Amino acid sequence: MGTTGPRSFRSPAVFAAPPLSPAGHPQDDSRGAEPDRRVHALGAWAGRSRLTIAAWLVGLAVTSALLWSPAVVFGVRDPSAHLVLDSVDACVALLVASLVFGRFLRHGRLQDLLLFQGLVLLAAAGLGLTYLTEVLGGIRAETLDIWLPLAIRVVGALLILAAALAHTRPAKRMLRRRLLALVPLPLVAAVYLALWTGRDRLPVAFDPGSAPVSAENALLTGHPVLLLAQGAAAVSFFIASVAFASQSAKRDDELLRWLGPACALGAFARLNYVLFPSLYTDWLYTGDLLRTGCYLLLLVGAAREIRTYWRAQVTAAVLDDRRRLARELHDGVIQELAYIRAESHAIPVDVASGIRIVNACDRALDEARAAVQALGRTSDEPLSFTVHRAATELAARYGIDLRVDLDEAITVDSEQQHALMRITREAVSNAVHHGKAMGVHIRLSEAGGRRRLAIADDGVGFDVPAGTDTTGYGLVSMQARARALPGTFNVEARPAGGSVVTVQW
């Protein structure tokens, strides 16, 4: 606690410096706190990554049950349901991709660009590439119609892995951002042309006749390159899941929080495609269900991202309107009141109404400035900062000394914060106007579960009962605000002995 003059109002409690060593240097206590920080960081990571951990456990449980429970029948022949799931997954991928591209346009992050391109490729692989090759005709079955979607899916998985490793790196602005949305199209065309050129030399990727219905049948069915490609996609999704989960523990991002578990289910889906028949059949397998679960998680993340975005937009609009009203009050009402106050000094001193007009202008100016502060204050502003700012403004205006001792750990809701700020302003104004104080000491503390705000001054004091008749509106107003906290209000004042205004809640 220290004394400050009108030009310096920094509170030592609010702007605390690190402790000094005997040599005068800041002490380094990081060694003792390092284990605590590590435990706290681990707990925070586990808390934010619980969805990813749950997805990993689900994927492990499903895959383990199929491997070690031969009685489990996991195949269902249903071409229509297979087509429906493929279409739904692709549509969800496109929806999330459009959302991610909007994030890229706003922030310009490389991660969003790569994620957008990966999702577009995954959607393209599920939106009829297999059926497109069948329409063209003249192609051996189980060759281009399998290798083309597989290649597109592997590239998409690699792009998602790159997005997970890109973090918040900005994208280079060599081209217009909107043109980057077209990058997946020439990539798909290039892969298609390459495979179409060598279509006669493409091996059969998978024989549908060898598709088992139960885990008792043979596993690892398909061309080795097919299995390696599915394995590469699985590894990419596994690494991306861990990377996204790690980032979500550090960044408050709704979509990022759901990318970890979605990639985990996507990885186990590809692992199931390696162990059991490929997805390029008329059969539904656990891999198809896990893949659909992956896209459903992405859909949930997209919905929460949209909700967060519009909530932020509403908050920004409210803040902009509050700032506009604050500017109007400052440039209009406050300027006019200041002019009236200045002109009131021309009234002769022997006219009693002149003093009352000046005092009324002072009260109106204080009310208007308090309204401007309330409109310009953010909701997450600490109570200590609000009280400190209100007191320092009045101290600078009236030229008084100010001492503050504020506990910055005390938190209140917005209504209580506004009430305590108004009590502080009223108490300081009364100390100057009625007590003729030259110094004010404000203390905000907590003890025994009770919080206490005390404003003491070194003025001439006043008789409280008599003061209630002359300046009763200010005292009644402070008392009403204190009771609404809910709390208690007390004034200790003696003639020529200063006064102390105390609020407890």
Disulfide bonds with the S-S distance in Angstrom:
none
